[in-house]
Amino acid sequence: MSQAPNVATVQCGKPVSFGRAGDGQGLLRWGWATPEDDFTWSLGIEAALAFVPANPVGAIDFRLIAYRPTAATAGSLCIAVNRQVLASIDLADFTADRLSVRSAMPAGVTALVELTCSRPRRPDLDGGTDQRPLGIALIAMALQPGREQSQGY
């Protein structure tokens, strides 16, 4: 029987990079492509990260690139932490590369962050030579400090 991978601890205020040489590769769980130089693409509809915050968290800041399908209107990106939906973003209106999501998490509790794209790239409809069902390219993530929580997450 295989064992679940160790969950890395992440410090607040310290950016984690998801490029090929980045320190975030150990946080990736499922739904990710092979890392590129500066980021890692999500594949298909769902992708996930897991980590343990070293300090209480008040928000998660993401740097990302959203894929915008050429053959249809852009979809949405939903972000959930431990199955609690924290944000749903319309990617047609998303023009920045930064996204901050409020998320109160105590220190020491495993966080499973699930990213769901309603409409990833479809090679059969969107054309091009890349055959991957791309969703978002995750560049970096940083946890922002919060106050200590008195109840469990």
Secondary structure, DSSP 8 states (H G I E B T S, - for coil): --------EE-BT--EE-STT-TTGGGEEESB----SS-EEEESSEEEEEEEESS-EEEEEEEEEE---SSS---EEEEEETTEEEEEEETTT--SSEEEEEEEE-TTS-EEEEEEESS---HHHH-SS--S-EEEEEEEEEEEE----SS--
